[in-house]
């Protein structure tokens, strides 16, 4: 018998953007700073073994700014505090930076992203135990770790009206950097690079919108 209990709380959202600003973020020339506080708590009783509980409080911070009408920059990080019984995993996560450029009358885009290793990745045994519990997909925790090394990503996409439907497609590549996985470990962990292809179709059927998307990702060794 398994028992899962979840609590999610959103505390606040703040922005310094102008009132009534809608649409794509790149069209917002004002500096936009947003954050929200989230708390999750789970208790689990496995088929065998003792029951346990795990909780996580996170405070993500996003900074967005449109350099020009067609170029926008986004920075994202988060403070995370996770605990399970007597063990804890807390700190700042990696800083993610992304630049998006739109062109061809907003039908095409190119994005460049960086994952800067500002978070802690070399965990001790107690922190690894918390990270392992957080990675349980059934619990849907937002963050299972604090750092994943230096990554570079490049992606692009194109969308086109075809009569009453909109067709789109894109591709992206992530160059994954190596990082320390455990304290006292001599060798670094090297995750495989990722290559992703996407295709989609939107069919407006007022007041509804029918959407179909297909994604294919390959993971290198």
N, C-alpha and C positions, 0 to 999 in steps of 0.2 A: 504494500500500500504506500502510495506517495502523496504527500500533502504539500501543496505550494501556496504560499500566501504572499501577496505583493502589496506594497504601499508606494504610491508615486505622488509627489507634491511639487507643484510649480509655484515659486514664491514671487518672482517679479520679472518684468521685461522692461528695459529702458532704451530710449533712442534719442539722439540729438538731431535726427533728420527733420526736415521741414514737414509741416502738417499736410496730409493729403497726398503724400508721395507714394505712388504705386508703380507697378511695372517692374522691369528688370533693374537690378541693383546698379548696373553700370550707368543707367540714366540718372542716378542720384548723384549730383555734384556735391552735395553736402557730405561731410564726414558723418558716418553712421556707426555708432557704438552700441552693441546690444549684448545682453547677458540674461541668463535665467538660472535660477537655483533649482536643482532637482534632488530628490531623496527617494531611494528605493530600499526596501527591507524585505527579505525573504526568509522563510523558515521551511526546512525540508526534512521529511522523514523518509529515508530510503527503505527499500524492502528488507535490507539487512544492515545492521550497524546502528549507531546512535544518531539521533536527530541533531541538527545544527541550524544556525541562523547566520545570515550574512547581510550587510547593509552597505550602502554607498551614497555619499553626498558629493555632488559635483557642481561646479560653478564655471561653466564655459563662458569665454569672452570672445566676441567677434568684432573686428574692426574692418569696415568697408569704406573704400573711397574710389570714386571715378576720376581718374587722372584726366581723361578726355571723355567725349561722348562714347567712344568705342573701346576705351581701355579702362579696366577696373582692377583694383588690387584688394585682396581680402586676406586678413591675418586672423588666425584662430588658435587659441590655447585654452587650457582648462585646469583649474585646481580640483583635485580629486582626493577624497578621504574615504577609504574602504576598510571594513573591519569584519572579522569573523572570529567569534569567541575571544581568545586572548591575542590574536594576530591582527596586524594592520598593514595596509599599503597606502601611503599617502604622499602627496607631492604635486608638482606641476607636470603636465604632460608636454610632449614635444610641441614646438611652435610650427604650425602649418601656414605657409605663405603661398598665395595663388594669384596669378595674373591672367585675366581673360581679355581677349581682343575680338571684337565683332567687326565683320566687314561684309562686302557684297550685299548691301542693303539689308543687313541683319540676318541674312540667310546662312552665313557661315561663321564659325568661331574657332579660335585656337586658344588653348589654355596651357600654361606652364606652372607647375607646382613644385614646391620644395617642402620636405619634412626635415626640420632642423632639430637635431638631437639634444634638446634642452631638458628632457625628462630623464628619470632614472630607469635604466634597463637592467643593470646587474643586481639581481635580487638575491637576498639570503633565503634560507629554507622556509622561514615563516612567511615572508612576503610571497614566495613562490606558491605556497599553499593557498593564500588568499587569491592570487592571480588565477590559479587553476579553478577555484570555485566560481570566480567571476566569469570565466569563459564558458560556463554552462549555457548553451543556447536557449534552453527552456526558460531561464530566468531573465533573459533579455537585458542584461546590464549594459550600459552604454560604454563603459571603459573596463577592460580587463588587464591593462598594463599602463605604464607611464611613459615608456620610451621604446622606439623601434629603429633607431639609427637614422642616417642621412639618406633620404630618398629623393629622387628626381622623377617627375612625371610630365609627360607631354601628351596632349590629347587634342582632337579636332573633330568637328562635326559640320554637317550641312543639312538643311531642311528646305523643301520646295513644295509650293502649292501645286497640286495636280488635279485641277477641277474642284471637286467637292471634298477632296482628301488632302492631307499633308503627309508627305513621305520624308523620312529623315534617316541619317546614318552617321556613324562615326567610329573612331578608333582611338585607343589610348595605350601608352606604354609606361610602365613604372620600373625604374631602375632601383632595385632595393639595395641598400647599403648594409654592411655587416655591423654587428654590435655585440657587446658583452651581455650574455644571457643570465649568468649566475656569478655570484661573488666567488672569487678564488679560482675561476675557470680560466685556463691558459688560452684556449682557442676561442675565437669569436664565432657567433652564430651568423650564417649567411643565408637569408631567405632567398628563394628564387624570384627572378624578375617576373613581371606579369604583363601579358598582352591581351587586350580586350577589344572585341568588335561588337558594335551595337547597331540595331536597325529598328525602326518603329513606324507606326502609321496612326494618324489621328483622323477620325471621321466625325465631324460636327453633326449632331442630330438634336437641335435645340428642343428642349432645354438641357439635353444630355450631350456628353462627349464620350465617344467610344475610342479607347486607346489600346493599342497592342504594341508590346516591346519585346525584343529578343536580344539576349546578351550571351556572348560566347567568350570565355576567358581561358587562356592557357597559362599554366604555372610552370616555370622552369625549375630544374632540380635545385 
